[in-house]
Amino acid sequence: MSLAQDSIVWVWAALYEELPINTGKTIRYQDDEVALFRLGSGSVKAIRNRCPHKDGVLAEGIVCGEHVFCPMHDRRIDLSSGLVQAPDTGCVRTYATKIQDGAVYIGFPTSAEKVG
């Protein structure tokens, strides 16, 4: 199920209580593959499911605080900004999330917003 709002389409991803803490879950919507995380703080974060270095699957990474470590080469990625921690470089797309009625939704940009 998805709900359109401005230039974002909110897509149902999971039930909040069923998301394991500090463990990634892969979510696919159209051409996007997202790593969804429920953190120990209770917040939910969503980022593109590929490390910018060698395409490591971030949903399989280790979560520590507000970061995920790529399972391939241990790049540390901030789950809020998508930035790779120095001295490494790169950035991963982040997605808005919201919790509503016990369900987690991911905000995907509409097709027009993806261009550019």
N, C-alpha and C positions, 0 to 999 in steps of 0.2 A: 504494500500500500504506500502511496506517496501523496503528499500534500504540497501544492504549489504556493509559494509566497514570494512576491516580488521576483527577483531573478534567481531564487533558490528553490529547488524541489526537495522537500523533506521526505526521506525514505526510511521506512521502518527497518531497523537493523537487528534488534534483539530485545529480549526482556532484560531489564536492568539486573534483577536478582539472579538471573541465570548466567551473567557474565562473570567468569572467574576473576578474582582480583589479581592484578599485575601479570595477566596472561593475555596475549593477543588473540584476536579472532579475525579471520579474513572475511570481508564483506565485498560482494561484487554487485555493481549496478551499472548496466549498460557497458561502456568501455572502461569503467573505473574499477580498480581493485584497491581496497582500503584496509588498513590495519586498524582495528578498533580495540581500545584498551580501557578497562575500568581500573583506575588507580586506587592505591591504598587510602588516599584522601577522600575517595568517593566520587571524584570527578571522572568524566568520560572524555577521552581524546580520540581523534581519528586523523590518520595521516596516510599518504600514499604508501602502498605496501611494498615499495622497492627502495632500497638504499641507492643514493645517487652515485656511489662508488662503483659497485659491481653487481647491482640489481639484487642484493640479498633480500630475502623475504622478511620484512620487519615484524610481521605478526609472530614470527618464530624467535624473535630476539628476547633478551633478558631486560626486564623493566626494573629500574631503580629510581625511586622518587618520581620526578617528572620527565625522565629520559628513558629511551630504549636503546639498547646496544645491538648493532647489526650482528646477526649470527655468523656472518662470513669473516669480517675483518675487524670487528669490535668498534666500529665507528659509533660515537655517542651522539644521539639525535634528540634535541629538545622537542617534546611532544606538543608544546603549545605553539612554538614558532616554526618548527620544522628545520631549524638551523643545525648543521653538523658542528660539533664542538671543535675548536682549534686545538691542535695545529691542522687538523683535517679541514676540508672545505666542502661546501655543497649545501643544498637545501632541499627539503622534501615538502611537497604540497600538504597543507593542513586543511581539514574540513570542519565546519561548524557541527556541533552536536547539541542535542537537547533531550531532556528526559521528560516525558509526558505520560501520565497515567501508567507508570511502571514500565514504559517502553522507551527504548533508546532510538532516536532518529538521527540520521546523518544528513547534513545539508549539502546537496550537490548543485553546482551552478548549472543554469539552463544552458542549452547548446550555444546560444548567442554569447554567453559570458565565457565560454571555454575558448573562443577564438581569440588569438593574440596572447 
